[in-house]
Every structure is written in C-alpha cells, then in structure tokens.
C-alpha cells in the first residue's frame, strides 16, 4: 500500500463518478466495457451504464470481483474506493490474479440518489426464483400504509409515525427491521420491494459472472454498501450460516465476518440478495463472498430518508421543488461528506482488497 496516496473523494454526481472510474481504469491499463441501461436516463438526462474494468489474465485460477452501486446512492462510496484502488494500488495485483471491477450495478439509483432502481426494485431482494410463487411478507403488510402513506402532510406524517413507533413498542426494533427490510413483493411503491421479474441489473450481473468468472478455481467477492452500523465501520457480512464451508472460507480470508442468516450482522436476513445466489452460478468454483457495510447514521434516520424517497417517487414529484431536499436527506443517510469518513472506509477497503487478492 502507498501510505502517501491522498484519500478518496466522493463525486458530486453519477457522471463525475463514472468519468473518474473510467479514467482511472484507462490509466491503470485495464480493459473496459460498458453496458447501457437503454430506455432510462439519469437525473441530468445522461446515459446510464454499468461499467466494467478488468486487469489480469482472463484464464486466471483466482479472480476478484468488486461491485459498487448495488444500492444506487451507496455507489458514491464504492465508486470512490474502486477509483482510488485503480489509481494508487493496481500494481499490487499479483500477475496471476484477474480483477473485475463492476462500477454502478444500479446506475439509475446512483444518478437519482436513490437506493432502488428504475422500477423501485431493491436489487438485493430481486435474486429469487420468479418461477416459484412470490414470497409474502405479512409483517410488512401490517405497516405498509404507515411506511409510505398516501399523503405527506404534517397530519398524515404524525399519524404514520405514531403507528410505526407503536409497532416498534409491540414487536421490538429487531423485528421491526426484519419486517421492513427483509424484502417484500406485494407493494410496488413500497420499501425493499423485490419486483416480479429479474431486473436489468440482475441480468447484467449474471451475464458478467458467466463471461468473467466461470472457470476460475476461486473467486473472492467484495460488494460495497453503506448505511448500517457504527460510523465508518466496515462490517464484513457473509450470506451463509456460521460454520458452513463458505462462511469458513470467508473467515479464513478476511478474519472476522458476520453471518446475516444467524443474526450476527447489522443487516436483517434478506430474501433475494445476490451474494446468496452466487453458488447457483458458480458451479465447482470456490467463492469467498462478503458485503462490506460502512456505517453512517442511526437506523431510524436511514428509514426516514427511504420513506421520504419512496413517497416522492411513488406519489410525489421527483423533479419538483422539494426533490432536492429529499435527495439530500437520502445522501446524508448513506454518505458522509466529512473527508475522514471516506478515508476511514478506504483504509479498511485496502486491507480487505489485499486479502481478496491472495
């Protein structure tokens, strides 16, 4: 690692983040391609793409996949970390290792400063078998109208918040988080909606895996997230149960990881997350996979930002005079403009990336 390297800097918008990533990839000598989300434009009318940069031999036995922007707005952090690594640390890659950097898996949410995609889908609830009956989250049904009410005036908000806090008093915060964020498939303008079919981003990721990662002996995966946990702390979240082979491999590679399924993590157990779907694509490849979750603010503040965003895009006007205020609310829930925040996130990312390369 280069201790003299400057800290990463968050981009101001998706276009700037994309330009920085592409320039860093080119300067690092990476091969680069882009997948366009046709039919959808960014907040400033810009083209939306998943950009992929690769370094190292295509037939490498060990490969590393780093993904940013699974949850749109969280991509500003992930993009900064990817760009910084390409700029300052790409030479640390062993010659026989291939690195695949996937930038902005959800470019729509990235540009519009949303967690979800163009169809209000949370990508980490979209990786289910849609040939089977959709899962039903009955607990979410109980509070769906309070989470995203029909109106957003002060009276409706007071009533909705009273209902939500009463629900917390009744079931506890842990059960509240599970009910809200575990995933639901019945409320298309609601929170943590999984959709009714594979999304564009899911199809691109599955294709990317088939093109870039099939045939490897081992693949290490880092999926970059923000919004849960202590400030700037990057929790390593594994999608398997403690004691499983995959959990043990991740622990051997990175040290302390936490099982989402066993309740060890700041994340509730999810339905339809993409890390949980990997083994279905990987065949005989050994996959060591973690999400890195960098903390920002407390969970109620995050939830309030998502409620405001869902209402604005589902029932309000995302181009209206109040839209900038809601976008700033979302930004502040998932990112921190304090340079110390991204610098602290990066220190951890560089360690985890070094472990991924081994």
C-alpha positions as a Markdown table, in Angstrom:
| # | Residue | x | y | z |
|---|---|---|---|---|
| 1 | Unk | 0.0 | 0.0 | 0.0 |
| 2 | Unk | 1.1 | 3.6 | -0.7 |
| 3 | Unk | 0.8 | 5.5 | 2.5 |
| 4 | Unk | 1.4 | 8.8 | 0.7 |
| 5 | Unk | -1.6 | 8.4 | -1.6 |
| 6 | Unk | -4.3 | 11.0 | -1.0 |
| 7 | Unk | -7.6 | 9.9 | 0.4 |
| 8 | Unk | -10.5 | 9.2 | -1.9 |
| 9 | Unk | -13.0 | 11.9 | -2.7 |
| 10 | Unk | -16.8 | 11.4 | -3.2 |
| 11 | Unk | -18.0 | 12.5 | -6.6 |
| 12 | Unk | -20.8 | 15.1 | -6.7 |
| 13 | Unk | -22.9 | 13.2 | -9.2 |
| 14 | Unk | -23.0 | 10.0 | -11.2 |
| 15 | Unk | -21.5 | 11.5 | -14.3 |
| 16 | Unk | -18.4 | 12.6 | -12.4 |
| 17 | Unk | -18.1 | 9.3 | -10.6 |
| 18 | Unk | -18.3 | 7.4 | -13.9 |
| 19 | Unk | -15.7 | 9.7 | -15.6 |
| 20 | Unk | -13.3 | 9.3 | -12.7 |
| 21 | Unk | -13.7 | 5.5 | -12.7 |
| 22 | Unk | -13.2 | 5.2 | -16.5 |
| 23 | Unk | -10.2 | 7.5 | -16.5 |
| 24 | Unk | -8.6 | 5.5 | -13.6 |
| 25 | Unk | -9.2 | 2.2 | -15.4 |
| 26 | Unk | -7.6 | 3.5 | -18.6 |
| 27 | Unk | -4.6 | 4.9 | -16.7 |
| 28 | Unk | -4.2 | 1.5 | -14.9 |
| 29 | Unk | -4.1 | -0.2 | -18.3 |
| 30 | Unk | -7.4 | -2.1 | -17.7 |
| 31 | Unk | -9.7 | -3.4 | -20.4 |
| 32 | Unk | -13.0 | -1.6 | -20.1 |
| 33 | Unk | -16.5 | -2.0 | -21.5 |
| 34 | Unk | -19.9 | -0.6 | -20.7 |
| 35 | Unk | -23.5 | -2.0 | -20.6 |
| 36 | Unk | -26.2 | 0.6 | -21.2 |
| 37 | Unk | -29.5 | 0.6 | -19.4 |
| 38 | Unk | -31.4 | 1.5 | -22.5 |
| 39 | Unk | -34.7 | 3.4 | -22.1 |
| 40 | Unk | -33.7 | 5.1 | -18.9 |
| 41 | Unk | -31.8 | 8.3 | -18.3 |
| 42 | Unk | -30.1 | 9.8 | -15.4 |
| 43 | Unk | -31.2 | 12.8 | -13.4 |
| 44 | Unk | -29.5 | 15.2 | -15.8 |
| 45 | Unk | -30.5 | 13.3 | -18.9 |
| 46 | Unk | -27.3 | 11.3 | -19.1 |
| 47 | Unk | -26.8 | 7.8 | -20.3 |
| 48 | Unk | -26.8 | 5.1 | -17.6 |
| 49 | Unk | -24.2 | 2.3 | -17.7 |
| 50 | Unk | -22.7 | -0.5 | -15.8 |
| 51 | Unk | -19.0 | 0.0 | -16.4 |
| 52 | Unk | -16.7 | -3.0 | -16.1 |
| 53 | Unk | -12.9 | -2.7 | -15.9 |
| 54 | Unk | -10.6 | -5.8 | -15.9 |
| 55 | Unk | -7.0 | -6.4 | -15.1 |
| 56 | Unk | -5.0 | -9.6 | -15.4 |
| 57 | Unk | -5.2 | -12.9 | -17.3 |
| 58 | Unk | -8.7 | -14.0 | -18.4 |
| 59 | Unk | -7.9 | -17.6 | -17.5 |
| 60 | Unk | -6.6 | -16.9 | -14.0 |
| 61 | Unk | -7.3 | -19.5 | -11.4 |
| 62 | Unk | -8.0 | -16.8 | -8.8 |
| 63 | Unk | -10.2 | -13.9 | -9.7 |
| 64 | Unk | -11.6 | -10.9 | -7.6 |
| 65 | Unk | -14.9 | -9.2 | -8.2 |
| 66 | Unk | -15.6 | -5.8 | -6.7 |
| 67 | Unk | -19.1 | -4.3 | -7.1 |
| 68 | Unk | -20.3 | -0.8 | -6.3 |
| 69 | Unk | -23.8 | 0.7 | -6.5 |
| 70 | Unk | -25.9 | -2.4 | -5.9 |
| 71 | Unk | -28.0 | 0.1 | -3.9 |
| 72 | Unk | -27.6 | 3.2 | -6.1 |
| 73 | Unk | -26.7 | 6.0 | -3.8 |
| 74 | Unk | -24.3 | 3.8 | -1.9 |
| 75 | Unk | -22.3 | 3.6 | -5.1 |
| 76 | Unk | -20.7 | 7.0 | -4.4 |
| 77 | Unk | -18.7 | 5.4 | -1.7 |
| 78 | Unk | -18.0 | 2.3 | -3.6 |
| 79 | Unk | -17.0 | 4.2 | -6.7 |
| 80 | Unk | -14.6 | 6.3 | -4.8 |
| 81 | Unk | -12.9 | 3.2 | -3.3 |
| 82 | Unk | -12.7 | 1.4 | -6.7 |
| 83 | Unk | -11.3 | 4.5 | -8.4 |
| 84 | Unk | -8.8 | 5.1 | -5.6 |
| 85 | Unk | -7.6 | 1.5 | -5.8 |
| 86 | Unk | -7.2 | 1.6 | -9.6 |
| 87 | Unk | -5.3 | 4.9 | -9.3 |
| 88 | Unk | -2.9 | 4.0 | -6.5 |
| 89 | Unk | -2.8 | 0.3 | -5.9 |
| 90 | Unk | -3.5 | -1.6 | -9.1 |
| 91 | Unk | 0.2 | -2.5 | -9.2 |
| 92 | Unk | -0.3 | -4.6 | -6.0 |
| 93 | Unk | -2.3 | -7.2 | -8.1 |
| 94 | Unk | -0.3 | -10.4 | -8.4 |
| 95 | Unk | 0.4 | -11.2 | -12.1 |
| 96 | Unk | -1.6 | -14.4 | -12.0 |
| 97 | Unk | -4.8 | -12.8 | -10.5 |
| 98 | Unk | -7.6 | -11.3 | -12.5 |
| 99 | Unk | -9.5 | -8.3 | -11.0 |
| 100 | Unk | -13.0 | -7.4 | -12.2 |
| 101 | Unk | -14.3 | -4.0 | -11.1 |
| 102 | Unk | -18.1 | -3.6 | -11.7 |
| 103 | Unk | -19.0 | 0.1 | -11.3 |
| 104 | Unk | -22.6 | 1.2 | -10.7 |
| 105 | Unk | -24.6 | -2.1 | -10.8 |
| 106 | Unk | -27.6 | 0.1 | -10.4 |
| 107 | Unk | -26.8 | 3.3 | -12.3 |
| 108 | Unk | -30.3 | 4.6 | -12.2 |
| 109 | Unk | -30.4 | 4.7 | -8.4 |
| 110 | Unk | -26.8 | 6.1 | -8.4 |
| 111 | Unk | -27.8 | 9.0 | -10.6 |
| 112 | Unk | -31.1 | 9.8 | -9.0 |
| 113 | Unk | -29.6 | 9.4 | -5.4 |
| 114 | Unk | -31.9 | 6.5 | -4.7 |
| 115 | Unk | -31.3 | 3.1 | -3.1 |
| 116 | Unk | -33.5 | 1.4 | -5.6 |
| 117 | Unk | -33.6 | 1.0 | -9.4 |
| 118 | Unk | -35.8 | 2.4 | -12.2 |
| 119 | Unk | -38.7 | 0.1 | -11.1 |
| 120 | Unk | -38.4 | 0.8 | -7.4 |
| 121 | Unk | -36.7 | -2.6 | -7.0 |
| 122 | Unk | -34.1 | -3.2 | -4.3 |
| 123 | Unk | -31.6 | -5.3 | -6.2 |
| 124 | Unk | -30.7 | -7.3 | -3.1 |
| 125 | Unk | -34.3 | -8.6 | -3.0 |
| 126 | Unk | -34.5 | -9.4 | -6.7 |
| 127 | Unk | -32.4 | -12.6 | -6.9 |
| 128 | Unk | -35.2 | -15.1 | -6.2 |
| 129 | Unk | -36.6 | -17.8 | -8.4 |
| 130 | Unk | -39.5 | -16.0 | -10.1 |
| 131 | Unk | -40.8 | -19.3 | -11.5 |
| 132 | Unk | -41.9 | -20.1 | -7.9 |
| 133 | Unk | -44.7 | -18.3 | -6.0 |
| 134 | Unk | -43.5 | -14.9 | -4.7 |
| 135 | Unk | -42.6 | -14.8 | -1.0 |
| 136 | Unk | -45.1 | -12.9 | 1.1 |
| 137 | Unk | -44.1 | -10.7 | 4.0 |
| 138 | Unk | -47.2 | -10.5 | 6.2 |
| 139 | Unk | -45.4 | -8.4 | 8.8 |
| 140 | Unk | -44.7 | -5.7 | 6.1 |
| 141 | Unk | -48.4 | -5.7 | 5.2 |
| 142 | Unk | -49.3 | -4.5 | 8.7 |
| 143 | Unk | -47.3 | -1.3 | 8.4 |
| 144 | Unk | -47.1 | -0.7 | 4.6 |
| 145 | Unk | -49.5 | 2.2 | 4.6 |
| 146 | Unk | -47.7 | 3.9 | 7.5 |
| 147 | Unk | -44.3 | 3.4 | 5.9 |
| 148 | Unk | -45.4 | 5.1 | 2.6 |
| 149 | Unk | -48.7 | 6.9 | 3.3 |
| 150 | Unk | -50.9 | 8.3 | 0.6 |
| 151 | Unk | -50.1 | 11.9 | 1.6 |
| 152 | Unk | -47.0 | 13.5 | 3.1 |
| 153 | Unk | -48.6 | 16.4 | 5.0 |
| 154 | Unk | -47.8 | 17.0 | 8.7 |
| 155 | Unk | -51.0 | 15.4 | 10.0 |
| 156 | Unk | -50.6 | 12.2 | 8.0 |
| 157 | Unk | -46.9 | 12.0 | 9.0 |
| 158 | Unk | -47.7 | 12.4 | 12.7 |
| 159 | Unk | -50.3 | 9.6 | 12.4 |
| 160 | Unk | -48.0 | 7.3 | 10.4 |
| 161 | Unk | -45.0 | 7.8 | 12.8 |
| 162 | Unk | -47.2 | 7.1 | 15.8 |
| 163 | Unk | -48.3 | 3.9 | 14.2 |
| 164 | Unk | -44.7 | 2.9 | 13.4 |
| 165 | Unk | -43.5 | 3.6 | 16.9 |
| 166 | Unk | -46.4 | 1.7 | 18.3 |
| 167 | Unk | -45.3 | -1.3 | 16.1 |
| 168 | Unk | -41.8 | -1.0 | 17.5 |
| 169 | Unk | -43.1 | -0.9 | 21.0 |
| 170 | Unk | -45.1 | -4.1 | 20.3 |
| 171 | Unk | -42.5 | -6.2 | 18.5 |
| 172 | Unk | -39.1 | -4.6 | 19.2 |
| 173 | Unk | -36.6 | -2.9 | 17.0 |
| 174 | Unk | -35.1 | -6.1 | 15.7 |
| 175 | Unk | -38.4 | -7.5 | 14.5 |
| 176 | Unk | -39.3 | -4.1 | 13.0 |
| 177 | Unk | -36.1 | -4.1 | 11.0 |
| 178 | Unk | -36.8 | -7.6 | 9.8 |
| 179 | Unk | -40.3 | -6.8 | 8.8 |
| 180 | Unk | -39.3 | -3.7 | 6.9 |
| 181 | Unk | -36.0 | -4.6 | 5.3 |
| 182 | Unk | -36.3 | -8.4 | 4.8 |
| 183 | Unk | -37.9 | -7.9 | 1.5 |
| 184 | Unk | -41.5 | -7.7 | 0.1 |
| 185 | Unk | -43.1 | -8.4 | -3.3 |
| 186 | Unk | -46.6 | -7.0 | -2.9 |
| 187 | Unk | -46.2 | -3.2 | -2.6 |
| 188 | Unk | -44.6 | -1.9 | -5.8 |
| 189 | Unk | -44.2 | 1.7 | -4.5 |
| 190 | Unk | -43.1 | 0.5 | -1.0 |
| 191 | Unk | -39.7 | -0.1 | 0.7 |
| 192 | Unk | -37.4 | -3.0 | -0.1 |
| 193 | Unk | -39.5 | -4.2 | -3.0 |
| 194 | Unk | -38.1 | -7.2 | -4.8 |
| 195 | Unk | -40.1 | -6.9 | -8.1 |
| 196 | Unk | -41.9 | -9.5 | -10.1 |
| 197 | Unk | -39.2 | -10.4 | -12.6 |
| 198 | Unk | -35.4 | -10.3 | -12.9 |
| 199 | Unk | -34.3 | -6.7 | -13.2 |
| 200 | Unk | -31.9 | -5.3 | -15.9 |
| 201 | Unk | -29.1 | -5.1 | -13.3 |
| 202 | Unk | -29.6 | -8.7 | -12.3 |
| 203 | Unk | -29.4 | -9.9 | -15.9 |
| 204 | Unk | -26.2 | -7.9 | -16.4 |
| 205 | Unk | -24.6 | -9.3 | -13.3 |
| 206 | Unk | -25.5 | -12.9 | -14.2 |
| 207 | Unk | -24.1 | -12.3 | -17.7 |
| 208 | Unk | -20.9 | -10.7 | -16.3 |
| 209 | Unk | -20.4 | -13.7 | -14.0 |
| 210 | Unk | -20.8 | -16.1 | -16.9 |
| 211 | Unk | -18.3 | -14.1 | -19.1 |
| 212 | Unk | -15.7 | -13.2 | -16.5 |
| 213 | Unk | -15.8 | -15.7 | -13.6 |
| 214 | Unk | -16.9 | -19.1 | -14.7 |
| 215 | Unk | -13.9 | -21.4 | -14.9 |
| 216 | Unk | -12.0 | -19.9 | -12.0 |
| 217 | Unk | -10.8 | -22.2 | -9.2 |
| 218 | Unk | -11.6 | -19.4 | -6.7 |
| 219 | Unk | -13.3 | -16.1 | -6.7 |
| 220 | Unk | -13.2 | -13.5 | -3.9 |
| 221 | Unk | -16.2 | -11.1 | -4.0 |
| 222 | Unk | -16.5 | -7.7 | -2.3 |
| 223 | Unk | -19.9 | -6.0 | -2.6 |
| 224 | Unk | -19.7 | -2.4 | -1.3 |
| 225 | Unk | -22.5 | -0.9 | 0.8 |
| 226 | Unk | -23.3 | 1.9 | 3.2 |
| 227 | Unk | -26.0 | 2.9 | 5.7 |
| 228 | Unk | -25.9 | 0.4 | 8.6 |
| 229 | Unk | -23.7 | 0.2 | 11.7 |
| 230 | Unk | -21.3 | 2.5 | 13.5 |
| 231 | Unk | -19.9 | 5.5 | 11.7 |
| 232 | Unk | -17.3 | 4.5 | 9.0 |
| 233 | Unk | -17.0 | 0.9 | 10.4 |
| 234 | Unk | -17.0 | -1.6 | 7.6 |
| 235 | Unk | -18.7 | -4.8 | 8.8 |
| 236 | Unk | -18.0 | -7.9 | 6.7 |
| 237 | Unk | -21.3 | -9.6 | 6.1 |
| 238 | Unk | -21.5 | -13.2 | 4.9 |
| 239 | Unk | -24.6 | -14.6 | 3.4 |
| 240 | Unk | -24.2 | -18.2 | 4.8 |
| 241 | Unk | -24.7 | -19.6 | 8.2 |
| 242 | Unk | -21.8 | -19.7 | 10.7 |
| 243 | Unk | -19.9 | -22.9 | 10.5 |
| 244 | Unk | -20.7 | -23.6 | 6.8 |
| 245 | Unk | -17.9 | -24.1 | 4.3 |
| 246 | Unk | -18.5 | -20.8 | 2.6 |
| 247 | Unk | -18.6 | -18.9 | 6.0 |
| 248 | Unk | -15.3 | -20.6 | 7.0 |
| 249 | Unk | -13.6 | -19.7 | 3.7 |
| 250 | Unk | -14.6 | -16.1 | 4.1 |
| 251 | Unk | -13.3 | -16.1 | 7.7 |
| 252 | Unk | -10.1 | -17.7 | 6.6 |
| 253 | Unk | -9.6 | -15.0 | 4.0 |
| 254 | Unk | -10.8 | -11.8 | 5.8 |
| 255 | Unk | -10.8 | -12.6 | 9.5 |
| 256 | Unk | -14.0 | -11.6 | 11.4 |
| 257 | Unk | -17.1 | -11.9 | 9.3 |
| 258 | Unk | -20.7 | -11.9 | 10.5 |
| 259 | Unk | -23.5 | -14.2 | 9.3 |
| 260 | Unk | -26.5 | -12.4 | 8.1 |
| 261 | Unk | -28.6 | -15.6 | 8.5 |
| 262 | Unk | -27.6 | -16.2 | 12.1 |
| 263 | Unk | -28.4 | -12.7 | 13.3 |
| 264 | Unk | -24.8 | -11.8 | 13.9 |
| 265 | Unk | -24.9 | -8.8 | 11.5 |
| 266 | Unk | -26.2 | -5.3 | 11.4 |
| 267 | Unk | -28.3 | -6.5 | 8.4 |
| 268 | Unk | -31.5 | -8.4 | 8.8 |
| 269 | Unk | -31.7 | -11.7 | 7.0 |
| 270 | Unk | -32.7 | -10.9 | 3.4 |
| 271 | Unk | -34.8 | -12.6 | 0.8 |
| 272 | Unk | -33.3 | -12.4 | -2.7 |
| 273 | Unk | -29.8 | -11.0 | -2.1 |
| 274 | Unk | -27.3 | -11.6 | -4.9 |
| 275 | Unk | -24.5 | -12.9 | -2.8 |
| 276 | Unk | -26.8 | -15.7 | -1.7 |
| 277 | Unk | -27.5 | -16.5 | -5.4 |
| 278 | Unk | -23.8 | -16.8 | -6.5 |
| 279 | Unk | -23.4 | -20.5 | -5.8 |
| 280 | Unk | -26.1 | -21.3 | -8.3 |
| 281 | Unk | -23.9 | -19.7 | -11.0 |
| 282 | Unk | -20.5 | -20.7 | -9.7 |
| 283 | Unk | -20.6 | -24.5 | -10.2 |
| 284 | Unk | -17.4 | -26.0 | -8.9 |
| 285 | Unk | -15.7 | -22.6 | -8.2 |
| 286 | Unk | -15.0 | -21.9 | -4.6 |
| 287 | Unk | -16.5 | -18.5 | -3.8 |
| 288 | Unk | -15.5 | -16.4 | -0.9 |
| 289 | Unk | -18.0 | -13.5 | -0.7 |
| 290 | Unk | -18.8 | -10.7 | 1.7 |
| 291 | Unk | -20.6 | -7.4 | 1.6 |
| 292 | Unk | -18.8 | -4.6 | 3.3 |
| 293 | Unk | -21.3 | -2.4 | 5.1 |
| 294 | Unk | -19.9 | 1.0 | 6.1 |
| 295 | Unk | -21.9 | 2.7 | 8.8 |
| 296 | Unk | -23.3 | 6.3 | 8.6 |
| 297 | Unk | -26.1 | 7.3 | 10.9 |
| 298 | Unk | -28.6 | 5.5 | 13.2 |
| 299 | Unk | -31.2 | 3.3 | 11.6 |
| 300 | Unk | -34.3 | 5.4 | 12.2 |
| 301 | Unk | -32.7 | 8.3 | 10.2 |
| 302 | Unk | -31.9 | 5.9 | 7.4 |
| 303 | Unk | -35.5 | 4.6 | 7.4 |
| 304 | Unk | -37.0 | 8.1 | 7.4 |
| 305 | Unk | -34.9 | 9.0 | 4.3 |
| 306 | Unk | -36.2 | 5.9 | 2.5 |
| 307 | Unk | -39.8 | 6.7 | 3.4 |
| 308 | Unk | -39.5 | 10.2 | 2.0 |
| 309 | Unk | -37.8 | 9.0 | -1.2 |
| 310 | Unk | -40.3 | 6.2 | -1.8 |
| 311 | Unk | -43.2 | 8.7 | -1.4 |
| 312 | Unk | -41.6 | 11.3 | -3.6 |
| 313 | Unk | -41.0 | 8.8 | -6.5 |
| 314 | Unk | -44.2 | 6.8 | -6.0 |
| 315 | Unk | -46.7 | 9.5 | -5.2 |
| 316 | Unk | -45.0 | 12.9 | -5.4 |
| 317 | Unk | -42.8 | 14.7 | -8.0 |
| 318 | Unk | -39.1 | 13.7 | -8.2 |
| 319 | Unk | -38.5 | 16.7 | -10.4 |
| 320 | Unk | -40.4 | 19.2 | -8.3 |
| 321 | Unk | -39.1 | 22.0 | -6.0 |
| 322 | Unk | -38.9 | 19.7 | -2.9 |
| 323 | Unk | -37.0 | 16.9 | -4.7 |
| 324 | Unk | -33.5 | 18.3 | -3.9 |
| 325 | Unk | -34.3 | 18.3 | -0.2 |
| 326 | Unk | -35.3 | 14.7 | -0.2 |
| 327 | Unk | -32.3 | 13.7 | -2.3 |
| 328 | Unk | -30.1 | 15.4 | 0.3 |
| 329 | Unk | -31.8 | 13.6 | 3.1 |
| 330 | Unk | -31.0 | 10.3 | 1.3 |
| 331 | Unk | -27.4 | 11.3 | 0.6 |
| 332 | Unk | -26.9 | 12.2 | 4.3 |
| 333 | Unk | -28.3 | 8.8 | 5.4 |
| 334 | Unk | -26.0 | 6.8 | 3.2 |
| 335 | Unk | -22.9 | 9.0 | 2.9 |
| 336 | Unk | -20.9 | 11.5 | 4.9 |
| 337 | Unk | -19.2 | 14.5 | 3.4 |
| 338 | Unk | -16.6 | 14.5 | 6.2 |
| 339 | Unk | -13.3 | 13.6 | 4.4 |
| 340 | Unk | -12.4 | 11.5 | 7.5 |
| 341 | Unk | -15.4 | 9.2 | 6.7 |
| 342 | Unk | -14.3 | 8.1 | 3.3 |
| 343 | Unk | -10.7 | 8.0 | 4.4 |
| 344 | Unk | -11.6 | 5.6 | 7.2 |
| 345 | Unk | -13.7 | 3.5 | 4.8 |
| 346 | Unk | -10.8 | 3.3 | 2.4 |
| 347 | Unk | -8.3 | 2.2 | 5.0 |
| 348 | Unk | -10.4 | -0.9 | 5.6 |
| 349 | Unk | -11.2 | -1.5 | 2.0 |
| 350 | Unk | -7.5 | -1.6 | 1.1 |
| 351 | Unk | -6.9 | -4.2 | 3.8 |
| 352 | Unk | -9.8 | -6.3 | 2.5 |
| 353 | Unk | -8.8 | -5.9 | -1.1 |
| 354 | Unk | -5.3 | -7.1 | -0.3 |
| 355 | Unk | -6.8 | -10.2 | 1.4 |
| 356 | Unk | -9.0 | -10.7 | -1.6 |
| 357 | Unk | -6.0 | -10.8 | -3.9 |
| 358 | Unk | -4.3 | -13.6 | -2.0 |
